[in-house]
Amino acid sequence: MSRTYLTVAEPASAEFVVQGSEFIGHVRPVESVDAAEAFIDAVDEEYADATHNVPAYRVRVGGDNGDGDGDGTADSRFLREYSSDDGEPTGSAGKPALNVLAQQEIENCAVVVTRYYGGTNLGVGGLVRAYSRAVKEAVEAAGMVEERPHERVSITVEYDDSGTVRSILESEGHEFDADYQAEVSFDVRVPLEEADAFRDRLRSATSGRVDLE
């Protein structure tokens, strides 16, 4: 059985002013490094006029080797941690932001702290406190949840088999998006330890007429 982990419940933000500088903490749950980096890029773009956009994330990467033995699947994945000071003094911004996530054992989470400089230097200690506070308050606004590791399964079938596949997805309660074109594609979020059995069920139900990624 895969172990559970803590993450934020939903995207959220928190903002405050310290000696004229405005700080905005942005937080989002993510399922991959690509998703974390896409979130960071989006905040960078939205707040391009900010003095600093300081990013950090903790994301589990890797995964099941497919042997289906269930021996600590999540633990076989390693935790990738990243942070950047984005021009602030070394160690004053990115690491404090990341430390908040680490201290609360939050995983699969990305944060960006936006700063608009207000004309007064806060010093390294002041910056550490401000960047830490921005992440803490954003996490509090988002709320915390316990999650099981999931993976994305991409399914493509002919239209005739789409009803069978959709019925399985709905009966098992998986989150999914469907795209009906000449063929039908489903993008499904499946608990990691159930993914192999799920793929086998789809192959059986469609007599092998399913393309899985």
C-alpha positions as CSV (number, residue, x, y, z in Angstrom):
1,M,0.0,0.0,0.0
2,S,1.4,3.4,-0.9
3,R,2.0,5.7,2.0
4,T,0.0,8.9,2.1
5,Y,1.5,12.4,2.2
6,L,0.4,15.9,3.1
7,T,-0.2,18.6,0.5
8,V,-2.2,21.7,0.1
9,A,-5.9,21.3,-0.6
10,E,-6.2,24.0,-3.3
11,P,-4.5,27.0,-4.9
12,A,-4.4,30.0,-2.6
13,S,-2.5,33.2,-2.0
14,A,-1.8,35.6,0.9
15,E,-0.5,39.1,0.9
16,F,0.9,41.6,3.4
17,V,3.2,44.7,3.5
18,V,6.4,45.0,5.5
19,Q,8.0,48.4,5.6
20,G,6.6,49.4,2.2
21,S,7.4,46.1,0.4
22,E,4.4,44.1,-0.7
23,F,4.7,40.3,-0.4
24,I,2.3,37.9,-2.1
25,G,2.6,34.2,-1.4
26,H,1.1,31.9,-4.1
27,V,0.7,28.2,-3.4
28,R,-0.6,25.3,-5.6
29,P,-0.8,21.5,-5.3
30,V,1.1,19.9,-8.2
31,E,1.7,16.3,-9.4
32,S,4.9,16.7,-11.3
33,V,8.0,18.8,-11.7
34,D,6.6,20.0,-15.0
35,A,3.4,21.2,-13.4
36,A,5.4,22.9,-10.6
37,E,7.6,24.7,-13.2
38,A,4.6,25.6,-15.3
39,F,3.0,27.2,-12.2
40,I,6.2,29.2,-11.5
41,D,6.3,30.4,-15.1
42,A,2.7,31.5,-14.9
43,V,3.2,33.5,-11.8
44,D,6.4,35.0,-13.4
45,E,4.3,36.1,-16.4
46,E,1.4,37.4,-14.4
47,Y,3.7,39.4,-12.0
48,A,6.3,40.3,-14.5
49,D,6.5,43.8,-13.1
50,A,7.4,42.5,-9.6
51,T,10.9,43.1,-8.1
52,H,11.3,39.4,-7.3
53,N,9.3,36.2,-7.9
54,V,10.9,33.6,-5.6
55,P,10.0,30.0,-6.3
56,A,10.2,26.7,-4.4
57,Y,8.8,23.3,-4.7
58,R,8.9,19.8,-3.2
59,V,7.7,17.1,-5.7
60,R,7.9,13.3,-5.6
61,V,9.3,11.9,-8.9
62,G,10.0,8.5,-10.2
63,G,7.5,5.8,-9.3
64,D,6.4,2.2,-9.4
65,N,8.7,-0.3,-11.3
66,G,5.6,-2.1,-12.5
67,D,6.2,-5.3,-10.6
68,G,3.0,-4.8,-8.7
69,D,4.4,-6.1,-5.4
70,G,3.1,-3.0,-3.6
71,D,6.2,-2.8,-1.4
72,G,6.4,0.9,-0.5
73,T,5.7,2.3,-4.0
74,A,5.7,5.9,-2.8
75,D,8.9,5.5,-0.9
76,S,10.7,4.2,-4.0
77,R,10.1,7.6,-5.5
78,F,12.5,10.4,-4.5
79,L,11.7,13.9,-3.4
80,R,12.9,16.7,-5.6
81,E,13.4,20.0,-3.9
82,Y,14.1,23.3,-5.6
83,S,14.3,26.9,-4.7
84,S,15.8,30.1,-6.0
85,D,16.5,33.5,-4.4
86,D,15.7,35.3,-7.7
87,G,18.1,38.1,-7.1
88,E,17.5,38.4,-3.3
89,P,20.6,38.0,-1.1
90,T,21.8,34.3,-1.0
91,G,19.8,32.2,1.4
92,S,17.3,35.0,2.3
93,A,14.3,34.0,0.2
94,G,14.2,30.7,-1.7
95,K,15.5,28.5,1.1
96,P,13.3,30.0,3.8
97,A,10.3,29.4,1.5
98,L,11.3,25.8,0.9
99,N,12.0,25.3,4.6
100,V,8.3,26.0,5.4
101,L,7.2,23.2,3.1
102,A,9.9,20.9,4.5
103,Q,9.1,21.7,8.2
104,Q,5.4,20.9,7.6
105,E,6.3,17.8,5.5
106,I,4.3,19.1,2.6
107,E,4.9,17.3,-0.8
108,N,3.7,17.8,-4.3
109,C,3.4,21.5,-3.7
110,A,4.9,24.6,-5.5
111,V,5.1,28.1,-4.1
112,V,6.1,31.5,-5.5
113,V,6.5,34.6,-3.3
114,T,6.1,37.8,-5.2
115,R,7.8,41.0,-3.8
116,Y,7.3,44.6,-4.9
117,Y,10.2,46.5,-3.3
118,G,9.0,49.4,-1.1
119,G,12.2,51.4,-0.8
120,T,13.4,50.1,2.5
121,N,16.0,47.3,2.8
122,L,14.8,44.6,5.2
123,G,18.1,42.9,5.8
124,V,18.7,39.2,5.5
125,G,16.8,38.5,8.7
126,G,13.9,40.6,7.7
127,L,13.7,38.9,4.3
128,V,13.9,35.4,5.8
129,R,10.9,36.3,8.1
130,A,8.9,37.8,5.3
131,Y,9.4,35.0,2.7
132,S,8.7,32.4,5.4
133,R,5.6,34.2,6.5
134,A,4.3,34.5,2.9
135,V,4.5,30.8,2.4
136,K,3.0,29.9,5.8
137,E,0.0,32.2,5.3
138,A,-0.6,31.0,1.8
139,V,-0.5,27.4,3.0
140,E,-2.9,28.2,5.8
141,A,-5.2,29.8,3.3
142,A,-5.1,26.7,1.1
143,G,-5.6,24.2,3.8
144,M,-3.9,20.8,4.1
145,V,-5.1,17.4,3.0
146,E,-3.7,13.9,3.1
147,E,-3.3,12.3,-0.3
148,R,-2.2,9.1,-1.8
149,P,0.3,9.1,-4.7
150,H,-1.5,9.2,-8.1
151,E,-0.4,8.9,-11.7
152,R,-1.9,10.0,-15.0
153,V,-3.1,7.4,-17.4
154,S,-3.9,8.4,-21.0
155,I,-6.5,6.2,-22.7
156,T,-7.4,6.2,-26.4
157,V,-10.2,4.0,-27.8
158,E,-12.5,3.8,-30.8
159,Y,-15.9,5.4,-30.3
160,D,-17.6,2.1,-29.9
161,D,-15.5,1.2,-26.8
162,S,-15.8,4.7,-25.2
163,G,-19.0,3.9,-23.3
164,T,-17.4,0.8,-21.8
165,V,-14.3,2.8,-20.7
166,R,-16.3,5.7,-19.4
167,S,-18.5,3.3,-17.4
168,I,-15.5,1.8,-15.7
169,L,-14.1,5.3,-14.8
170,E,-17.4,6.5,-13.4
171,S,-18.0,3.3,-11.4
172,E,-14.6,3.4,-9.8
173,G,-14.8,7.1,-9.1
174,H,-11.6,8.2,-10.9
175,E,-11.2,11.8,-11.9
176,F,-10.9,12.2,-15.7
177,D,-11.2,14.4,-18.7
178,A,-12.7,13.1,-21.9
179,D,-12.1,14.4,-25.5
180,Y,-14.4,13.1,-28.2
181,Q,-12.9,13.3,-31.6
182,A,-12.6,10.6,-34.4
183,E,-11.2,8.6,-31.5
184,V,-12.0,9.1,-27.8
185,S,-9.3,10.1,-25.4
186,F,-9.5,10.0,-21.6
187,D,-7.0,11.5,-19.2
188,V,-7.4,9.8,-15.9
189,R,-6.0,10.3,-12.4
190,V,-5.4,6.9,-10.7
191,P,-4.0,6.0,-7.3
192,L,-0.5,4.6,-8.0
193,E,-1.0,1.2,-6.4
194,E,-4.2,0.7,-8.4
195,A,-2.7,1.7,-11.8
196,D,-1.6,-1.8,-13.0
197,A,-4.9,-3.5,-12.1
198,F,-6.8,-0.6,-13.7
199,R,-4.9,-1.0,-17.0
200,D,-5.6,-4.7,-17.0
201,R,-9.3,-4.1,-16.4
202,L,-9.5,-1.8,-19.4
203,R,-7.6,-4.2,-21.7
204,S,-10.0,-7.0,-20.6
205,A,-13.1,-4.9,-21.0
206,T,-12.2,-3.8,-24.5
207,S,-10.6,-7.2,-25.6
208,G,-7.3,-5.4,-26.0
209,R,-8.7,-2.6,-28.2
210,V,-7.3,0.2,-25.9
211,D,-4.2,2.3,-26.3
212,L,-2.7,3.1,-22.9
213,E,0.1,5.5,-21.9
